[in-house]
Amino acid sequence: MRLSYVRQLTEYPVGARRIRILTMAVLAVLIGNYEAQIAPVVPLLLDDLHMSLATYGSVSAVAAIAGALATAAGGRLADHYGRIRLLVPLMLVTGLLCLAMTLVHTPTQLLVARIALAFVDGMALAHTAPLVRDFSPRMGRAQAFGFWTWGPVGSNFLAGAVAGLTLPLFADSWRSQFVIMGVVSLAVSVVIAFNIAELSPELRDRIRETERQALGAGPNRDRPPRVRDLLASRTIWAHVIGISLWLMLYLTLMLYGQTMISHSFGMSAAAASRIMSAFWVLNLLTLVVIGRVSDRLRLRKPICVAGTLAALVIAGYLTGLVGRDGVTAAHLMVTGALLGGALGVAYGPWMANYSEDAEDVDPRLQGTAWGIYGFMTRAMAVVTLFVVPHAVEAVGWAGWLMIAMGCLAMFVPASLMFGGPWRRASASTAASVARTT
């Protein structure tokens, strides 16, 4: 018997209906990531719980391990049971877990609360990327994944903006942010539950058959999907390792951005959150705009590399500002916005490239492929959480930013193994591709 909230489509949606479902998927990603946000209140949390930055890093790293395992398992479940059967109830549970964060008074209680939230949240988020993929043809996938990325990026902006506006209203109480987070998450989760839908297994099978004909009948098309086909692909490993290293800088800013600004420039938690919110604004814009450009040009790799190189230059400039006297909030806002914009240029096209390369291995393993991605990115978050506090003690924030820039630079050689062209195809070739996708 199908659960009442599991609405399955027997015909592929078009027009406004498809946009509405994609919007619900993006909202699900936004809420799932917003529920995990803690960076805006870390400076306050450290003082209130009498906890060192290293202890906080260890607590968050253990929680990230739980999230990584849950994401890997969730991606497999998404392929097996469908996209929204588990997504909706898990979203409601994460909202309640946000409210439970207000009961935390010791580092041990924080550890338990963050593990529970990370596990449930990771399981839920693993269902969202394959859902977006189901409703986005290859010709428009970079823009669609640009919107999907509004979830994790938008959650950073939302958390920073809300903290910057409301912390002064609640006497800088970090618990106030989790009350706001829990109430908003529960309300939006109910809206999503009444509006989201997925493709029926029969319709998904018909689409897979079309993909099979377009991709050609290889040996792996006539047998059940096998995870080892993905794991045997050098292209997939290049993607996963490359983006994991690329994310080191992004994760540093996401997890420690407010703390870095507070410590390096002597600003309050609310001011640091306002500065970080500027970082995410241009990132949100470029994710969609450049995604559309990438789709129109049918190019992924050169745009990824161009955005990465631009981010390296701007990150180098930011590194030079650390520890300098007289740096204003406006200066940091502009620098951060440019850095966020450059990272956004690279990320949307990369997601489309990864989805397409995984599809070329086996289109039936999209959920599994995104589960692998989620596991690796959370594993990198674990590394970041463990390493950053100790690295900052040894070499300072400027030194750590240089290490993160070195990791970012490694994405460029990894991109040489990605699928797809470096140059725009001729008009006749592009028309041929469009007919088969």
N, C-alpha and C positions, 0 to 999 in steps of 0.2 A: 504494500500500500504506500502511495506517495504521500509525503508530508504536505500539509496544506500550503505552506509558503514556497514550496518548490514548484515554480511555474516553468514548464518546458514548452518550447516553441517547436511547432511542426513545420513552419515555413520561415525562411531566413528573413529577419526584419529589415526594413528599408526606411529611409527618410527619418522622420521625427521619432519613430519608435526605436530605431537602432540607436539614435543619439541619446534617447532617454535611458536605455539600458547601459550604454557606455558611461553615461553620467553617473548612474548608480554604482557602477564598478569603480569609477574614480573616487566617488564619495566613500566607498568602502575602504579603499586604500588610504584615503586621507584620514579617516577616523581611526583605522587600525594603527597608523603611524603616529597620529596625534596622541593616542592613548599611551604610547611608549615614550613620549617626550619627557625628559627630566633635565636636560641641559640648562634651560633658563633659570632653574632654582638650585643648581649645584652649589654655587657659593653660599647660599643661605642654608642649604642642607648640611654642608660641612660644618658650619658653625653650630647649628642647632643640635646635631647628633654628636658633636665633638669628635669628628671623624677626619682623618687625613685624606689627602687626595689619592694616595696609594691604596688606602683601604676602600675608598669609593670605587677606584678602578677595578680592584679585585672583585668586589660585590657585583658590579655591572658586567664584568667579564664572565663570571659564573652564570649570570642570568642570560647573557648572550649565547653561551654554549647551549643552554636549554632551548633558546629560541632557534638556534641553528639546527638542532636535531628535530625540533618540531616542524620547521620549514621543509626540511628534506622529506620527512614523512608526509606532510600535508600535500606536497606536490604530487606524490604518488597516489594519495587518496583522491586528489582532484581528477586524475586520469581514470580512476577506477569507479568512483561513486558520483562524479559530476561536480560542477563548480560551486553550487550554492547550498547543497544539502547540509554541509557543515559550516559554511561561511556565516550564515545568519545567526544561528545560536551562539557560535563562538564570539561574534561581535558583541552580543548582549552581555556575555560573561565578562569580556574585557572591560566593558563599561562599569560593571560592578566592582571589578578588581581595582579600577582607578579610584573609586570611592574608598576602597579598603586601604589605599595608601595613606589616608589621613590618620589611620590608627598606628602608624609606625612611630616608634620613639627610640629605637636602638638600632645600631648597624645590623644586628642579627635579624631583627624584624624586617629591616629594609631588604636584606638578602632574600628572605622567604617571599616577601611581597613581589620583588622584581623577578624572581624565578617563575612564580606562578603567572604573572602578567606576560613575561616574555614567551613562555611556552604556549599559552593560549593564543596570544597575538601572532606568533610565528606560524602556528597551524592555520589560522584564519587567512593571513596575508598570502600564503602559498596558493590560494585558490583564485586570486585576483588577476595575476598576469595571464594565465591561460584563458580566463574569461574575456579579457580584453582582446587577446589573440583571436578567439572564436568570432568576434564581431568586427574584425578589421582585416580586410584583404591586404595582400602584400603591397599593392600600389599605394596604400595609405597607412602603412603600419608605423612608420616613424612618427607621424603626427599623433596617431592613436596612442603609442607608447609615451609620447611627450605628455599627453594628457594623463596617462597612468602615473607618470612620474610626478605629476602635480600632487599625488598623494604623499609620498615621502618628503618632497621638497616643500609642498604647501603646508605640511604639518609643522615643519621647522619654522616657516614664516608665521603660521598661526600661533604656535606656542610662544615664539619670541614677541610677537605683537601683543598678544593677550597679556603676557607677563609684564611687558613694558607699560601697558595701560592700567593694569589692575593691581599689581603688587603694591604701589603706593596707597591704594584704596583700602588694602587689608593689612596695613602695618608690616609690609614685607613678609607676610606669612607664606611659606612655601606650600603649606597644606591647602591654601585657597586655590592654587592652580589645579590641584587634583579634584577638588569639588567641582570647579568649572568644567574640567575635562570630562569627569564622569557624567555630569548632567547633560552636557552637549552630546557626548558619545551615545548615550542611551536614546536620546531623542532622535538623532539622525539615524541610528540603527533601525529604529521602528519604521522610519520613512523608507529606508532602503528595503526592508523586508517586504513592504507592500508594493514595491515597484520593480524589483530586480527579477530577471528571468535568465534562463540558459537554453541552449539548443538541446532538443531531445536527442537521445542516443541514436535514433534512426536518422535524424537530420545530420548529426555529426558524422555518421557512417557514410552518408551520401557525399558529404563534403570531402571526407577522406578519400573516397573513391575518385572524385574529381582531381584531388591533389595527386593521387597515385598515378592517374593517367597523364597529368601534366609533368610529373617528375620522372616518369618512366618506370617500368616494372623491373626493379632490382631484386636481388635475392631476399632482402629484408622486407619486401612488400607482401610476400606470400606466406608469411609466418607471423605468429603473435609478436607484438612489440617487445623488444628486449632492451633493458637498461644498458647492457654491456655494449650495444651498438653506439650509444652516446659516449660511453666511457672510452671506447676505442678510437674515437675521432680526435685527431690532432687539432683540428680546427676548433672543436668545442673546448678543449683544454686550453688553447691559446686565448680564447675568449674569456674563460673563467679566471685564469691566472692573470691575464692582462688587466681585466676590470677590477680584480681584487687589489692589485697594486695601485691602480688608478684611484681607487676609493680611499686610500690611506689619507690623502689630504682632505677629501670630502668628509670622512668620518671624524677626523680631528676637529674640523670646524663644527660639525654637527654635535659631537659629544662634549667638546671642550671649548667651543667658540667663546661663550660668555665668560668662562673661567679664565681663558687666555687674555681676553680684553681687560677683565677686572684686575688681574695680576700684573699685566704688562703696562697698562696705561692708567691704573688707579681709578677706574670708573665703577659706579655702583652696579648692582645686578640689573636693575631696571634699565639703566643707560646702556649696559652691554647687550641686553635683549633687544633694545631698539636698534642698535647698530647691526646686530646679526639679522634682524628682520629685513634690513636693506639688502643684505647679501642675497637673500632668497628671492627678492622681488624680480630682479632682472633674470635670475635663473629660471623662474616660472615662465617669463615671457619668451626667452630664447628656446626653451624646450619645445614649445608649440610652433613658434615661427620657423625655427631651423628645421624642425621635424617636417613641416610642410614643404620647405625648400628641398630637403633631402628626398621626399617622395616625388616631387616634380622632376628632379634631376635623375632620380633612380640611382643615387650615389650615397654610400654610407661611409666607407673607410676614409676617403680624403677629408670629409667634414669632421669625423672623429679626431683625426690627427691634427687638423687645423685648430680645433677648439682646445685640444690638449696642449699644443705649443703655446697658444695665447695664454692659457691658464698658468703655464710655467713662468712666463714673463711677469705676469701680474703677481703671482705668488712670491716671486723673487723680490719684487718691489715691496710687498707687504712685510716680508722678512726683514728688509732694511729699516722699516719703521719701528719694529719691536725694540723697546728700550730707549727710543729717542724721546727727548723732552719736547713738550709743546705740540704734540700731535692732537688735533681736535677731533671731536666726534664726527663732524661733517667730513673730514679727510678720510677717516676710517670707513664711513658709510659709502663714499664714492669708490674707494679702493675695493671694499668688500663686494659692492654691487657689480663692478667690472669682473672680479674674479668669479662670482656666481654666474654671471652671464656667459663667460668663457666655458665654464664647466658644463653649463646647460647646452651649449653648442655641440659638445662632444657626446653627451649622454643619450639623448633621444635617438639619434641615428645609430649609436652602438646597440641599443636595445632592439631596434628593428633588424639590424645585422645579425645579432645573436639568435633572434627568433627565426629568421629565415634560414640561417645555417643549421639550426637544430631541426627545422622542418625538412631540410634536404637530407638529413640523416634518417628521420622517420617522423612524419607529421602527427603520428599518434602519441608521441612522447613529449608534447609541449609542456604539460604539467610537470613531468619529471625533469625536463631541462630547466625550467624555472625553479624547481625545488633545489636542483644542484646549485644554481646561481644564488639562491637565497641562503643555502648552507654556507657557501664559500664567502659570501659577503658578511654574514654574521660571524664566521670564523675570523675574518679580518677585523671585525669590530672587537672580538675578544682580544686579538693581538694588540690592537690600538689601546684598549682599556687597560691591559696589563702593562704595556711598554711605556706609554706616554708619561705617566707620573714619574717613573724612574728616569726616563730620558730627560725630562724637564729638570729634574734635580741635578742631573749630571751636566747637561749642555745648555739649559735654558730653553725658552720657547722658540727663540730664533734658530737654535741648533736643531730642534725637533722639526721645525718647518722645512729646513733644508733636507732632512732625511725624507720627509714626506714628499718633497719635490723630486728627489731621486727615484722614489717609487713611482710617482706619476710619469716620469720620463720613460720608464720601462714599458709603458703601454704602447709606445710608438713601435719598437721592434716586434712586439707581440702582434700588432695589427697587420704585419706582413703575412701572417698565416690565416687571416680572416678570409671568408668567402666574399664574392662580389667584386665588381670592377673598381678600378682607380679613376677611370675616365668615363664621361657620359657616353652612353651607347648612341648609335645612329638612330634616326627617326624610324627606320624600318625595323630595326631590332627591338626598339622600345615598344613598337606597336605589336610585335609578335609576342613579347613577354606579357603585355597587358591582356592579350587574348587568352593566355594560359593561367592567369592568376586571379 
